[in-house]
Amino acid sequence: MAASWLWYEEREQGLGDRLFSAVMQKMNTIAENPDIFSIKRNPYREAKVSVFPFVIADKIYKRKKLIEAISVFHTSRNPKRKYLIEVK
């Protein structure tokens, strides 16, 4: 997300902030209504970010009442990498 913010900000001042705001708005929508988004690859759901070419992939843990955002993914990238989780 930080790299994407910087890329957009370098093109137009404030555009990175608009990206961040759009992602956070979608995250809030996911938190409020997690089941409205389609399952794309079980058990992961995807929600398109408004205006920007990104999707948020998430996984719902109903018993724990937890939603884990797996990635904020640019749609032009290799979709095979969308669900890879890097552990550092």
N, CA, C and O atoms as a MOPAC input file, in Angstrom:
PM7 MOZYME 1SCF
protein

 N      0.82100 1    -1.18200 1     0.00000 1
 C      0.00000 1     0.00000 1     0.00000 1
 C      0.86700 1     1.24900 1     0.00000 1
 O      0.55200 1     2.22700 1    -0.67700 1
 N      1.95000 1     1.21800 1     0.75000 1
 C      2.83300 1     2.39000 1     0.81900 1
 C      3.45400 1     2.69200 1    -0.54500 1
 O      3.55200 1     3.85400 1    -0.94100 1
 N      3.86700 1     1.66100 1    -1.25300 1
 C      4.47000 1     1.85700 1    -2.57400 1
 C      3.44200 1     2.41800 1    -3.55800 1
 O      3.77000 1     3.27600 1    -4.37800 1
 N      2.22700 1     1.94600 1    -3.47800 1
 C      1.16700 1     2.45000 1    -4.36500 1
 C      0.83500 1     3.90100 1    -4.03100 1
 O      0.64400 1     4.72200 1    -4.92800 1
 N      0.76900 1     4.21300 1    -2.73700 1
 C      0.51900 1     5.59200 1    -2.32800 1
 C      1.58100 1     6.50600 1    -2.91800 1
 O      1.26400 1     7.54500 1    -3.49600 1
 N      2.84900 1     6.11400 1    -2.77000 1
 C      3.95700 1     6.92400 1    -3.26700 1
 C      3.88800 1     7.09000 1    -4.78500 1
 O      4.11000 1     8.18700 1    -5.29700 1
 N      3.58400 1     6.01400 1    -5.50500 1
 C      3.49600 1     6.06700 1    -6.96600 1
 C      2.44600 1     7.09100 1    -7.39400 1
 O      2.70600 1     7.92400 1    -8.26200 1
 N      1.26100 1     7.02800 1    -6.78500 1
 C      0.20000 1     7.96600 1    -7.13600 1
 C      0.55000 1     9.39100 1    -6.70900 1
 O      0.26400 1    10.34600 1    -7.43100 1
 N      1.15700 1     9.53100 1    -5.55800 1
 C      1.50700 1    10.85400 1    -5.04700 1
 C      2.55700 1    11.53300 1    -5.93100 1
 O      2.53900 1    12.75300 1    -6.09700 1
 N      3.46300 1    10.74300 1    -6.49300 1
 C      4.48000 1    11.29200 1    -7.38900 1
 C      3.85700 1    11.80400 1    -8.69100 1
 O      4.39900 1    12.71300 1    -9.32000 1
 N      2.74400 1    11.23700 1    -9.08900 1
 C      2.08900 1    11.67200 1   -10.31000 1
 C      1.26300 1    12.92900 1   -10.09700 1
 O      1.21600 1    13.80500 1   -10.95900 1
 N      0.61400 1    13.01100 1    -8.94900 1
 C     -0.20300 1    14.19000 1    -8.63600 1
 C     -0.33500 1    14.30000 1    -7.12100 1
 O     -0.78000 1    13.36600 1    -6.45500 1
 N      0.05500 1    15.44200 1    -6.59600 1
 C     -0.02200 1    15.64600 1    -5.15300 1
 C     -1.46500 1    15.48000 1    -4.67400 1
 O     -2.38400 1    16.08500 1    -5.22600 1
 N     -1.65200 1    14.66500 1    -3.65300 1
 C     -2.97200 1    14.39600 1    -3.09900 1
 C     -3.63200 1    13.14400 1    -3.64800 1
 O     -4.59000 1    12.63900 1    -3.06300 1
 N     -3.12500 1    12.63600 1    -4.77200 1
 C     -3.72700 1    11.44400 1    -5.37800 1
 C     -3.46400 1    10.20300 1    -4.52100 1
 O     -4.32400 1     9.32700 1    -4.42500 1
 N     -2.30200 1    10.12200 1    -3.90700 1
 C     -2.00700 1     9.01400 1    -2.99900 1
 C     -2.95200 1     9.01900 1    -1.80700 1
 O     -3.40200 1     7.96700 1    -1.35400 1
 N     -3.24800 1    10.21700 1    -1.30400 1
 C     -4.19200 1    10.33300 1    -0.19200 1
 C     -5.59800 1     9.91200 1    -0.61300 1
 O     -6.33100 1     9.31200 1     0.17200 1
 N     -5.97000 1    10.22600 1    -1.84900 1
 C     -7.27900 1     9.80000 1    -2.35800 1
 C     -7.34100 1     8.27700 1    -2.45600 1
 O     -8.36900 1     7.67800 1    -2.13800 1
 N     -6.24600 1     7.64400 1    -2.89500 1
 C     -6.17900 1     6.17900 1    -2.93400 1
 C     -6.36100 1     5.60700 1    -1.53200 1
 O     -7.17300 1     4.70700 1    -1.32000 1
 N     -5.59600 1     6.14100 1    -0.57500 1
 C     -5.67000 1     5.65200 1     0.79700 1
 C     -7.08900 1     5.80100 1     1.34600 1
 O     -7.60300 1     4.89200 1     1.99700 1
 N     -7.71800 1     6.94100 1     1.08400 1
 C     -9.07500 1     7.18300 1     1.55100 1
 C    -10.06200 1     6.18700 1     0.92900 1
 O    -10.93600 1     5.66100 1     1.61700 1
 N     -9.91400 1     5.93500 1    -0.37700 1
 C    -10.80100 1     4.98300 1    -1.05800 1
 C    -10.63900 1     3.57200 1    -0.49300 1
 O    -11.62300 1     2.85400 1    -0.31800 1
 N     -9.39300 1     3.17700 1    -0.20800 1
 C     -9.13900 1     1.85200 1     0.37200 1
 C     -9.75100 1     1.76900 1     1.76500 1
 O    -10.38100 1     0.76700 1     2.10300 1
 N     -9.57500 1     2.80900 1     2.57400 1
 C    -10.12500 1     2.78500 1     3.93200 1
 C    -11.65700 1     2.77700 1     3.91900 1
 O    -12.27700 1     2.11700 1     4.75300 1
 N    -12.26400 1     3.50000 1     2.98700 1
 C    -13.72400 1     3.47300 1     2.87100 1
 C    -14.20800 1     2.06100 1     2.54600 1
 O    -15.19800 1     1.59200 1     3.10800 1
 N    -13.50500 1     1.39100 1     1.63700 1
 C    -13.89800 1     0.03000 1     1.27100 1
 C    -13.66700 1    -0.92400 1     2.44000 1
 O    -14.46000 1    -1.84000 1     2.65800 1
 N    -12.58900 1    -0.71600 1     3.18900 1
 C    -12.33100 1    -1.55800 1     4.37400 1
 C    -13.45500 1    -1.39700 1     5.39900 1
 O    -13.87700 1    -2.37100 1     6.02200 1
 N    -13.93000 1    -0.17600 1     5.56800 1
 C    -15.05800 1     0.05600 1     6.48100 1
 C    -16.32100 1    -0.64400 1     5.98900 1
 O    -17.07400 1    -1.20600 1     6.78400 1
 N    -16.54900 1    -0.60800 1     4.68300 1
 C    -17.70100 1    -1.30800 1     4.11200 1
 C    -17.58600 1    -2.80800 1     4.34200 1
 O    -18.56800 1    -3.46700 1     4.68300 1
 N    -16.38800 1    -3.34400 1     4.15400 1
 C    -16.15000 1    -4.77900 1     4.40500 1
 C    -16.44300 1    -5.10000 1     5.86600 1
 O    -17.09500 1    -6.10000 1     6.16400 1
 N    -15.96400 1    -4.25700 1     6.77600 1
 C    -16.16900 1    -4.49700 1     8.21200 1
 C    -17.65300 1    -4.47900 1     8.57800 1
 O    -18.10300 1    -5.26400 1     9.41300 1
 N    -18.40500 1    -3.58500 1     7.95100 1
 C    -19.83100 1    -3.45700 1     8.25900 1
 C    -20.68000 1    -4.55000 1     7.60600 1
 O    -21.68000 1    -4.98400 1     8.17900 1
 N    -20.28400 1    -4.99800 1     6.40200 1
 C    -21.07400 1    -5.97000 1     5.62100 1
 C    -20.17000 1    -6.98500 1     4.92800 1
 O    -20.13500 1    -7.02100 1     3.69800 1
 N    -19.45300 1    -7.79400 1     5.66200 1
 C    -18.45400 1    -8.66800 1     5.03000 1
 C    -19.02200 1    -9.70000 1     4.05900 1
 O    -18.32700 1   -10.11000 1     3.12900 1
 N    -20.25700 1   -10.12300 1     4.25200 1
 C    -20.81500 1   -11.18100 1     3.40900 1
 C    -21.35100 1   -10.68800 1     2.06300 1
 O    -21.74600 1   -11.50800 1     1.23400 1
 N    -21.37700 1    -9.37300 1     1.82200 1
 C    -21.94200 1    -8.89300 1     0.56000 1
 C    -20.98000 1    -9.04100 1    -0.61300 1
 O    -21.39000 1    -8.94000 1    -1.77000 1
 N    -19.70700 1    -9.28000 1    -0.32100 1
 C    -18.72000 1    -9.38900 1    -1.39900 1
 C    -18.55500 1   -10.84300 1    -1.83000 1
 O    -18.67000 1   -11.76600 1    -1.02300 1
 N    -18.28600 1   -11.02200 1    -3.10600 1
 C    -18.22100 1   -12.35400 1    -3.70600 1
 C    -16.99700 1   -13.13400 1    -3.26900 1
 O    -15.91200 1   -12.57900 1    -3.09900 1
 N    -17.19400 1   -14.43500 1    -3.09100 1
 C    -16.06700 1   -15.33300 1    -2.86700 1
 C    -15.45400 1   -15.59300 1    -4.24400 1
 O    -16.12700 1   -16.09400 1    -5.14500 1
 N    -14.19500 1   -15.25300 1    -4.39700 1
 C    -13.51200 1   -15.42000 1    -5.68600 1
 C    -12.65500 1   -16.67700 1    -5.69600 1
 O    -12.53900 1   -17.35200 1    -6.71900 1
 N    -12.06900 1   -16.98000 1    -4.57800 1
 C    -11.24800 1   -18.18700 1    -4.42700 1
 C    -11.40200 1   -18.60700 1    -2.97300 1
 O    -10.81200 1   -18.00800 1    -2.07400 1
 N    -12.19200 1   -19.63000 1    -2.76100 1
 C    -12.54700 1   -20.05300 1    -1.41400 1
 C    -11.31300 1   -20.19700 1    -0.53200 1
 O    -10.37300 1   -20.88600 1    -0.92600 1
 N    -11.27900 1   -19.58900 1     0.62200 1
 C    -12.30900 1   -18.85000 1     1.36000 1
 C    -12.19400 1   -17.33200 1     1.21500 1
 O    -12.72300 1   -16.60200 1     2.05200 1
 N    -11.52900 1   -16.84600 1     0.19300 1
 C    -11.25400 1   -15.41700 1     0.05600 1
 C    -12.33700 1   -14.68600 1    -0.72600 1
 O    -12.85900 1   -15.18700 1    -1.72200 1
 N    -12.65400 1   -13.50700 1    -0.25500 1
 C    -13.59700 1   -12.61900 1    -0.92500 1
 C    -12.82600 1   -11.44000 1    -1.50300 1
 O    -11.70100 1   -11.15800 1    -1.09000 1
 N    -13.43700 1   -10.76000 1    -2.45600 1
 C    -12.80200 1    -9.59000 1    -3.04900 1
 C    -13.79200 1    -8.43900 1    -3.12800 1
 O    -14.96900 1    -8.61500 1    -3.44200 1
 N    -13.26900 1    -7.25000 1    -2.83000 1
 C    -14.06100 1    -6.03100 1    -2.93300 1
 C    -13.28200 1    -5.03700 1    -3.78000 1
 O    -12.12600 1    -4.73200 1    -3.48600 1
 N    -13.92200 1    -4.52900 1    -4.83700 1
 C    -13.27300 1    -3.54100 1    -5.70600 1
 C    -13.22200 1    -2.19400 1    -5.00000 1
 O    -14.18400 1    -1.77200 1    -4.35700 1
 N    -12.08400 1    -1.53200 1    -5.13300 1
 C    -11.91400 1    -0.18800 1    -4.58900 1
 C    -12.45300 1     0.80100 1    -5.61400 1
 O    -12.12500 1     0.71400 1    -6.79800 1
 N    -13.26900 1     1.72900 1    -5.16700 1
 C    -13.85000 1     2.72500 1    -6.06500 1
 C    -12.76700 1     3.58700 1    -6.70000 1
 O    -11.80200 1     3.97600 1    -6.04300 1
 N    -12.93800 1     3.87900 1    -7.97800 1
 C    -12.11400 1     4.77900 1    -8.77700 1
 C    -10.73900 1     4.20700 1    -9.12800 1
 O    -10.28200 1     4.38600 1   -10.25700 1
 N    -10.07400 1     3.53300 1    -8.21000 1
 C     -8.72100 1     3.02700 1    -8.44200 1
 C     -8.75900 1     1.54300 1    -8.83700 1
 O     -9.67600 1     0.81900 1    -8.44800 1
 N     -7.75900 1     1.09200 1    -9.61100 1
 C     -7.74500 1    -0.30600 1   -10.07700 1
 C     -7.17200 1    -1.27700 1    -9.03800 1
 O     -6.16800 1    -1.94600 1    -9.28300 1
 N     -7.82000 1    -1.34100 1    -7.89100 1
 C     -7.38500 1    -2.21200 1    -6.80800 1
 C     -8.55800 1    -3.03300 1    -6.31000 1
 O     -9.71300 1    -2.62100 1    -6.41100 1
 N     -8.24300 1    -4.20600 1    -5.76800 1
 C     -9.21700 1    -5.00800 1    -5.03600 1
 C     -8.62300 1    -5.33200 1    -3.67700 1
 O     -7.40600 1    -5.41600 1    -3.51500 1
 N     -9.49600 1    -5.51000 1    -2.71600 1
 C     -9.08500 1    -5.93800 1    -1.38400 1
 C     -9.52600 1    -7.39000 1    -1.23600 1
 O    -10.71400 1    -7.70000 1    -1.32800 1
 N     -8.57300 1    -8.26300 1    -1.01100 1
 C     -8.87300 1    -9.67500 1    -0.77900 1
 C     -8.90200 1    -9.89000 1     0.73200 1
 O     -7.99500 1    -9.46300 1     1.44700 1
 N     -9.94600 1   -10.55200 1     1.20600 1
 C    -10.04700 1   -10.77100 1     2.64400 1
 C    -10.57600 1   -12.16700 1     2.94700 1
 O    -11.12200 1   -12.85300 1     2.08300 1
 N    -10.39600 1   -12.55400 1     4.18200 1
 C    -10.86100 1   -13.84700 1     4.67200 1
 C    -11.63000 1   -13.59600 1     5.96100 1
 O    -11.17400 1   -12.86400 1     6.83900 1
 N    -12.80000 1   -14.21300 1     6.06200 1
 C    -13.65000 1   -14.04400 1     7.23800 1
 C    -13.49300 1   -15.25500 1     8.15500 1
 O    -13.57800 1   -16.40100 1     7.71500 1
 N    -13.26400 1   -14.97800 1     9.43400 1
 C    -13.23300 1   -16.00200 1    10.47500 1
 C    -14.47800 1   -15.77300 1    11.33700 1
 O    -14.44700 1   -14.98700 1    12.28400 1
 N    -15.56800 1   -16.46300 1    11.00500 1
 C    -16.84800 1   -16.20800 1    11.67400 1
 C    -16.81600 1   -16.54500 1    13.16400 1
 O    -17.36800 1   -15.80200 1    13.97500 1
 N    -16.18300 1   -17.64200 1    13.52700 1
 C    -16.14600 1   -18.01800 1    14.95400 1
 C    -15.39000 1   -16.99500 1    15.78800 1
 O    -15.77300 1   -16.70300 1    16.92100 1
 N    -14.32800 1   -16.45700 1    15.22900 1
 C    -13.52600 1   -15.45300 1    15.94300 1
 C    -14.08900 1   -14.04300 1    15.76900 1
 O    -13.64800 1   -13.10200 1    16.42900 1
 N    -15.07200 1   -13.90800 1    14.87000 1
 C    -15.62900 1   -12.59900 1    14.51800 1
 C    -14.50800 1   -11.65900 1    14.07600 1
 O    -14.33700 1   -10.55600 1    14.59500 1
 N    -13.74900 1   -12.15500 1    13.08500 1
 C    -12.55800 1   -11.45500 1    12.61700 1
 C    -12.52600 1   -11.46000 1    11.08900 1
 O    -12.89000 1   -12.45100 1    10.45500 1
 N    -12.09500 1   -10.35900 1    10.51200 1
 C    -11.87300 1   -10.26700 1     9.07300 1
 C    -10.40400 1    -9.92800 1     8.87100 1
 O     -9.89700 1    -8.95700 1     9.43300 1
 N     -9.73000 1   -10.72900 1     8.07000 1
 C     -8.31200 1   -10.49800 1     7.79200 1
 C     -8.16400 1   -10.01900 1     6.34800 1
 O     -8.53400 1   -10.72500 1     5.40900 1
 N     -7.61900 1    -8.81300 1     6.18100 1
 C     -7.32000 1    -8.32600 1     4.83900 1
 C     -6.02800 1    -9.00400 1     4.39300 1
 O     -4.97200 1    -8.80300 1     4.99300 1
 N     -6.12200 1    -9.79800 1     3.34600 1
 C     -4.97200 1   -10.54500 1     2.83700 1
 C     -4.10500 1    -9.65700 1     1.96000 1
 O     -2.87800 1    -9.69000 1     2.05400 1
 N     -4.75200 1    -8.85200 1     1.09500 1
 C     -3.98400 1    -7.95900 1     0.22400 1
 C     -4.83700 1    -6.83100 1    -0.31000 1
 O     -6.05600 1    -6.94700 1    -0.44400 1
 N     -4.15700 1    -5.73000 1    -0.61400 1
 C     -4.71900 1    -4.64700 1    -1.40800 1
 C     -3.94500 1    -4.77000 1    -2.70800 1
 O     -2.75600 1    -4.45900 1    -2.77200 1
 N     -4.63800 1    -5.22800 1    -3.74400 1
 C     -3.96500 1    -5.73900 1    -4.93200 1
 C     -4.31700 1    -4.93900 1    -6.18100 1
 O     -5.49300 1    -4.72500 1    -6.47400 1
 N     -3.29400 1    -4.49600 1    -6.92000 1
 C     -3.51800 1    -3.78100 1    -8.18000 1
 C     -3.96700 1    -4.79300 1    -9.22800 1
 O     -3.34900 1    -5.84500 1    -9.38600 1
 N     -5.02400 1    -4.47800 1    -9.92800 1
 C     -5.64200 1    -5.44500 1   -10.84100 1
 C     -4.82400 1    -5.75700 1   -12.08800 1
 O     -5.14100 1    -6.70900 1   -12.80200 1
 N     -3.78100 1    -4.98100 1   -12.36800 1
 C     -2.95300 1    -5.28600 1   -13.53800 1
 C     -1.80800 1    -6.24600 1   -13.20600 1
 O     -1.08000 1    -6.67600 1   -14.10100 1
 N     -1.65200 1    -6.57500 1   -11.94600 1
 C     -0.58000 1    -7.48900 1   -11.53700 1
 C     -1.00000 1    -8.94100 1   -11.74500 1
 O     -2.16600 1    -9.23700 1   -12.00800 1
 N     -0.03000 1    -9.83200 1   -11.62200 1
 C     -0.27700 1   -11.26200 1   -11.79700 1
 C     -1.27300 1   -11.74500 1   -10.72700 1
 O     -0.95100 1   -11.71300 1    -9.54000 1
 N     -2.46000 1   -12.18600 1   -11.12100 1
 C     -3.46800 1   -12.57600 1   -10.13000 1
 C     -3.06700 1   -13.77700 1    -9.27700 1
 O     -3.65200 1   -14.00100 1    -8.21700 1
 N     -2.09500 1   -14.54000 1    -9.71700 1
 C     -1.63700 1   -15.68000 1    -8.91500 1
 C     -0.99100 1   -15.22400 1    -7.61500 1
 O     -0.92000 1   -15.99400 1    -6.65700 1
 N     -0.51900 1   -13.98400 1    -7.56800 1
 C      0.14600 1   -13.46700 1    -6.37600 1
 C     -0.81900 1   -12.78200 1    -5.39700 1
 O     -0.41700 1   -12.34900 1    -4.31700 1
 N     -2.07300 1   -12.69400 1    -5.78300 1
 C     -3.05200 1   -11.97000 1    -4.97100 1
 C     -3.22100 1   -12.54800 1    -3.57200 1
 O     -3.41600 1   -11.80800 1    -2.60800 1
 N     -3.14700 1   -13.85500 1    -3.46500 1
 C     -3.42900 1   -14.49500 1    -2.18200 1
 C     -2.17500 1   -14.98100 1    -1.45500 1
 O     -2.26900 1   -15.68700 1    -0.45000 1
 N     -1.00700 1   -14.60300 1    -1.96200 1
 C      0.22700 1   -14.97900 1    -1.27000 1
 C      0.41600 1   -14.07200 1    -0.07600 1
 O      0.28800 1   -12.85300 1    -0.18100 1
 N      0.71600 1   -14.66100 1     1.03400 1
 C      0.91200 1   -13.89700 1     2.25500 1
 C      2.39100 1   -13.93200 1     2.59600 1
 O      2.97200 1   -15.00400 1     2.76500 1
 N      3.00300 1   -12.74800 1     2.69600 1
 C      4.41300 1   -12.67400 1     3.07100 1
 C      4.50400 1   -12.56600 1     4.58900 1
 O      3.86400 1   -11.71400 1     5.20600 1
 N      5.29400 1   -13.42500 1     5.16400 1
 C      5.52200 1   -13.38500 1     6.60200 1
 C      6.93400 1   -12.89400 1     6.81500 1
 O      7.88900 1   -13.47000 1     6.29400 1
 N      7.06300 1   -11.82800 1     7.58400 1
 C      8.39600 1   -11.24900 1     7.83400 1
 C      8.75900 1   -11.35800 1     9.27000 1
 O      9.84100 1   -10.92600 1     9.66900 1

